[in-house]
């Protein structure tokens, strides 16, 4: 099972690097918003894998908080981008 955890964490790390590239290079603000949302999902996934590795349920509260912050941040940023798009 350790191989599965290692492969999962490696793939999550690769996805994080790719999302970071999109965050830096993204041509539009909406690309950057989506990249931040993907990074929040990857963070939640990484914490969930860590909880599975250590057989711990103590991280459930942090998973919920990170997921809610990612969701609220994405909705807020998308809403602001939509407002700016209508004015411009």
MDTraj code that builds the backbone (N, CA, C; nanometers):
import mdtraj as md
import numpy as np

residues = "UNK UNK UNK UNK UNK UNK UNK UNK UNK UNK UNK UNK UNK UNK UNK UNK UNK UNK UNK UNK UNK UNK UNK UNK UNK UNK UNK UNK UNK UNK UNK UNK UNK UNK UNK UNK UNK UNK UNK UNK UNK UNK UNK UNK UNK UNK UNK UNK UNK UNK UNK UNK UNK UNK UNK UNK UNK UNK UNK UNK UNK UNK UNK UNK UNK UNK UNK UNK UNK UNK UNK UNK UNK UNK UNK UNK UNK UNK UNK UNK UNK UNK UNK UNK UNK UNK UNK UNK".split()
xyz = np.array([
    [0.0810, -0.1195, 0.0000],
    [0.0000, 0.0000, 0.0000],
    [0.0857, 0.1266, 0.0000],
    [0.2081, 0.1158, 0.0483],
    [0.2963, 0.2320, 0.0491],
    [0.3271, 0.2803, -0.0915],
    [0.3329, 0.1886, -0.1877],
    [0.3587, 0.2276, -0.3263],
    [0.2424, 0.3113, -0.3797],
    [0.1230, 0.2732, -0.3454],
    [0.0053, 0.3481, -0.3905],
    [0.0076, 0.4892, -0.3328],
    [0.0412, 0.5018, -0.2050],
    [0.0486, 0.6344, -0.1439],
    [0.1580, 0.7182, -0.2089],
    [0.2721, 0.6572, -0.2363],
    [0.3833, 0.7304, -0.2971],
    [0.3469, 0.7774, -0.4380],
    [0.2843, 0.6904, -0.5150],
    [0.2438, 0.7282, -0.6510],
    [0.1373, 0.8378, -0.6462],
    [0.0448, 0.8256, -0.5543],
    [-0.0610, 0.9263, -0.5408],
    [-0.0025, 1.0619, -0.5051],
    [0.0872, 1.0642, -0.4087],
    [0.1488, 1.1911, -0.3698],
    [0.2353, 1.2483, -0.4819],
    [0.3022, 1.1616, -0.5569],
    [0.3830, 1.2096, -0.6696],
    [0.2945, 1.2720, -0.7770],
    [0.1832, 1.2083, -0.8076],
    [0.0917, 1.2629, -0.9083],
    [0.0268, 1.3928, -0.8613],
    [-0.0066, 1.3995, -0.7319],
    [-0.0620, 1.5236, -0.6781],
    [0.0422, 1.6356, -0.6841],
    [0.1679, 1.6016, -0.6587],
    [0.2741, 1.7017, -0.6668],
    [0.2925, 1.7501, -0.8105],
    [0.2889, 1.6592, -0.9047],
    [0.3006, 1.6965, -1.0461],
    [0.1843, 1.7862, -1.0878],
    [0.0653, 1.7508, -1.0452],
    [-0.0512, 1.8338, -1.0766],
    [-0.0385, 1.9713, -1.0111],
    [0.0184, 1.9771, -0.8916],
    [0.0406, 2.1060, -0.8255],
    [0.1386, 2.1933, -0.9015],
    [0.2440, 2.1327, -0.9538],
    [0.3412, 2.2086, -1.0327],
    [0.2763, 2.2613, -1.1601],
    [0.1979, 2.1780, -1.2256],
    [0.1302, 2.2221, -1.3479],
    [0.0280, 2.3324, -1.3194],
    [-0.0428, 2.3200, -1.2074],
    [-0.1381, 2.4251, -1.1703],
    [-0.0650, 2.5547, -1.1364],
    [0.0517, 2.5431, -1.0740],
    [0.1307, 2.6616, -1.0426],
    [0.1782, 2.7308, -1.1708],
    [0.2162, 2.6518, -1.2704],
    [0.2543, 2.7104, -1.3995],
    [0.1373, 2.7855, -1.4627],
    [0.0185, 2.7272, -1.4551],
    [-0.0992, 2.7942, -1.5109],
    [-0.1302, 2.9209, -1.4322],
    [-0.1050, 2.9172, -1.3024],
    [-0.1282, 3.0352, -1.2192],
    [-0.0346, 3.1483, -1.2584],
    [0.0890, 3.1151, -1.2877],
    [0.1882, 3.2170, -1.3235],
    [0.1701, 3.2632, -1.4678],
    [0.1472, 3.1704, -1.5595],
    [0.1450, 3.2030, -1.7017],
    [0.0062, 3.2313, -1.7570],
    [-0.0986, 3.2024, -1.6813],
    [-0.2352, 3.2132, -1.7321],
    [-0.2627, 3.3449, -1.8016],
    [-0.3104, 3.3395, -1.9251],
    [-0.3286, 3.4657, -1.9985],
    [-0.4442, 3.5503, -1.9453],
    [-0.5422, 3.4895, -1.8831],
    [-0.6556, 3.5672, -1.8337],
    [-0.6710, 3.5467, -1.6839],
    [-0.7379, 3.6404, -1.6185],
    [-0.7628, 3.6232, -1.4751],
    [-0.8471, 3.4987, -1.4437],
    [-0.9359, 3.4614, -1.5342],
    [-1.0164, 3.3423, -1.5097],
    [-0.9312, 3.2154, -1.5096],
    [-0.8266, 3.2114, -1.5925],
    [-0.7337, 3.0988, -1.5886],
    [-0.6650, 3.0906, -1.4533],
    [-0.6289, 3.2039, -1.3994],
    [-0.5636, 3.2064, -1.2685],
    [-0.6601, 3.1645, -1.1581],
    [-0.7854, 3.2033, -1.1708],
    [-0.8862, 3.1638, -1.0714],
    [-0.9044, 3.0125, -1.0723],
    [-0.9144, 2.9554, -1.1906],
    [-0.9300, 2.8103, -1.2010],
    [-0.8061, 2.7394, -1.1471],
    [-0.6875, 2.7941, -1.1726],
    [-0.5645, 2.7340, -1.1206],
    [-0.5631, 2.7362, -0.9679],
    [-0.6085, 2.8451, -0.9086],
    [-0.6159, 2.8499, -0.7620],
    [-0.7166, 2.7495, -0.7082],
    [-0.8277, 2.7329, -0.7778],
    [-0.9269, 2.6348, -0.7359],
    [-0.8698, 2.4931, -0.7451],
    [-0.7983, 2.4656, -0.8520],
    [-0.7351, 2.3340, -0.8663],
    [-0.6334, 2.3117, -0.7554],
    [-0.5584, 2.4155, -0.7203],
    [-0.4609, 2.4002, -0.6131],
    [-0.5289, 2.3751, -0.4785],
    [-0.6442, 2.4353, -0.4555],
    [-0.7180, 2.4085, -0.3323],
    [-0.7663, 2.2632, -0.3287],
    [-0.8144, 2.2138, -0.4414],
    [-0.8585, 2.0740, -0.4484],
    [-0.7406, 1.9798, -0.4276],
    [-0.6262, 2.0142, -0.4849],
    [-0.5069, 1.9315, -0.4662],
    [-0.4608, 1.9325, -0.3211],
    [-0.4739, 2.0456, -0.2553],
    [-0.4380, 2.0532, -0.1139],
    [-0.5291, 1.9647, -0.0297],
    [-0.6583, 1.9707, -0.0581],
    [-0.7527, 1.8838, 0.0132],
    [-0.7200, 1.7371, -0.0132],
    [-0.6888, 1.7050, -0.1372],
    [-0.6550, 1.5670, -0.1710],
    [-0.5272, 1.5225, -0.1005],
    [-0.4293, 1.6087, -0.0939],
    [-0.3053, 1.5750, -0.0255],
    [-0.3252, 1.5520, 0.1224],
    [-0.4055, 1.6344, 0.1860],
    [-0.4343, 1.6156, 0.3285],
    [-0.5129, 1.4865, 0.3500],
    [-0.6026, 1.4546, 0.2573],
    [-0.6789, 1.3295, 0.2688],
    [-0.5877, 1.2081, 0.2544],
    [-0.4914, 1.2147, 0.1641],
    [-0.3962, 1.1040, 0.1484],
    [-0.3107, 1.0909, 0.2745],
    [-0.2691, 1.2049, 0.3308],
    [-0.1917, 1.2016, 0.4549],
    [-0.2726, 1.1379, 0.5673],
    [-0.4003, 1.1715, 0.5746],
    [-0.4860, 1.1116, 0.6766],
    [-0.5000, 0.9614, 0.6547],
    [-0.5050, 0.9198, 0.5296],
    [-0.5149, 0.7769, 0.4997],
    [-0.3856, 0.7040, 0.5342],
    [-0.2720, 0.7692, 0.5105],
    [-0.1433, 0.7065, 0.5409],
    [-0.1306, 0.6819, 0.6907],
    [-0.1665, 0.7815, 0.7709],
    [-0.1491, 0.7715, 0.9151],
    [-0.2727, 0.7178, 0.9872],
    [-0.3746, 0.6768, 0.9134],
    [-0.4987, 0.6232, 0.9708],
    [-0.5551, 0.7179, 1.0772],
    [-0.5660, 0.8439, 1.0385],
    [-0.6100, 0.9466, 1.1314],
    [-0.7362, 1.0142, 1.0777],
    [-0.8285, 1.0392, 1.1668],
    [-0.9479, 1.1141, 1.1271],
    [-0.9462, 1.2544, 1.1871],
    [-0.8338, 1.2939, 1.2437],
    [-0.8226, 1.4259, 1.3065],
    [-0.8168, 1.5377, 1.2030],
    [-0.7898, 1.5053, 1.0782],
    [-0.7749, 1.6072, 0.9747],
    [-0.9051, 1.6408, 0.9037],
    [-1.0145, 1.5813, 0.9464],
    [-1.1419, 1.6037, 0.8772],
    [-1.1838, 1.7501, 0.8860],
    [-1.1637, 1.8110, 1.0006],
    [-1.2021, 1.9521, 1.0162],
    [-1.1202, 2.0404, 0.9238],
    [-0.9908, 2.0139, 0.9135],
    [-0.9084, 2.0953, 0.8245],
    [-0.9459, 2.0715, 0.6782],
    [-0.9857, 1.9503, 0.6437],
    [-1.0317, 1.9234, 0.5074],
    [-1.1547, 2.0067, 0.4735],
    [-1.2479, 2.0132, 0.5649],
    [-1.3707, 2.0899, 0.5413],
    [-1.3399, 2.2384, 0.5296],
    [-1.2542, 2.2886, 0.6177],
    [-1.2203, 2.4309, 0.6154],
    [-1.1483, 2.4676, 0.4859],
    [-1.0516, 2.3883, 0.4441],
    [-0.9776, 2.4174, 0.3209],
    [-1.0712, 2.4115, 0.2000],
    [-1.1599, 2.3118, 0.1973],
    [-1.2537, 2.2999, 0.0857],
    [-1.3495, 2.4192, 0.0809],
    [-1.4002, 2.4609, 0.1954],
    [-1.4908, 2.5752, 0.1972],
    [-1.4195, 2.7047, 0.1594],
    [-1.2974, 2.7237, 0.2085],
    [-1.2222, 2.8436, 0.1709],
    [-1.1930, 2.8457, 0.0211],
    [-1.1584, 2.7313, -0.0345],
    [-1.1349, 2.7246, -0.1784],
    [-1.2602, 2.7564, -0.2572],
    [-1.3724, 2.7024, -0.2139],
    [-1.4987, 2.7271, -0.2836],
    [-1.5392, 2.8737, -0.2751],
    [-1.5367, 2.9290, -0.1556],
    [-1.5777, 3.0683, -0.1381],
    [-1.4830, 3.1622, -0.2125],
    [-1.3546, 3.1339, -0.2081],
    [-1.2583, 3.2173, -0.2798],
    [-1.2794, 3.2135, -0.4294],
    [-1.3066, 3.0957, -0.4822],
    [-1.3285, 3.0827, -0.6256],
    [-1.4563, 3.1531, -0.6690],
    [-1.5619, 3.1365, -0.5940],
    [-1.6889, 3.2018, -0.6290],
    [-1.6740, 3.3535, -0.6221],
    [-1.6057, 3.4020, -0.5194],
    [-1.5868, 3.5461, -0.5051],
    [-1.5021, 3.6021, -0.6188],
    [-1.3931, 3.5362, -0.6503],
    [-1.3058, 3.5848, -0.7575],
    [-1.3766, 3.5800, -0.8925],
    [-1.4512, 3.4740, -0.9181],
    [-1.5244, 3.4639, -1.0445],
    [-1.6326, 3.5725, -1.0538],
    [-1.6953, 3.6003, -0.9420],
    [-1.7979, 3.7043, -0.9416],
    [-1.7366, 3.8418, -0.9711],
    [-1.6213, 3.8694, -0.9087],
    [-1.5537, 3.9959, -0.9349],
    [-1.5066, 4.0046, -1.0795],
    [-1.4571, 3.8945, -1.1334],
    [-1.4143, 3.8942, -1.2733],
    [-1.5334, 3.9164, -1.3658],
    [-1.6489, 3.8609, -1.3315],
    [-1.7680, 3.8819, -1.4118],
    [-1.8158, 4.0239, -1.4085],
    [-1.8059, 4.0873, -1.2932],
    [-1.8458, 4.2280, -1.2808],
    [-1.7523, 4.3162, -1.3628],
    [-1.6235, 4.2901, -1.3552],
    [-1.5268, 4.3687, -1.4340],
    [-1.5457, 4.3477, -1.5826],
    [-1.5831, 4.2244, -1.6222],
    [-1.6040, 4.1951, -1.7637],
    [-1.7229, 4.2697, -1.8204],
    [-1.8254, 4.2901, -1.7408],
    [-1.9435, 4.3613, -1.7882],
    [-1.9175, 4.5108, -1.8024],
    [-1.8322, 4.5643, -1.7142],
    [-1.8034, 4.7082, -1.7194],
    [-1.7079, 4.7436, -1.8332],
    [-1.6141, 4.6499, -1.8620],
    [-1.5081, 4.6789, -1.9598],
    [-1.5561, 4.6657, -2.0985],
])
top = md.Topology()
chain = top.add_chain()
for i, resn in enumerate(residues, 1):
    res = top.add_residue(resn, chain, resSeq=i)
    for name in ("N", "CA", "C"):
        top.add_atom(name, md.element.get_by_symbol(name[0]), res)
traj = md.Trajectory(xyz[None], top)
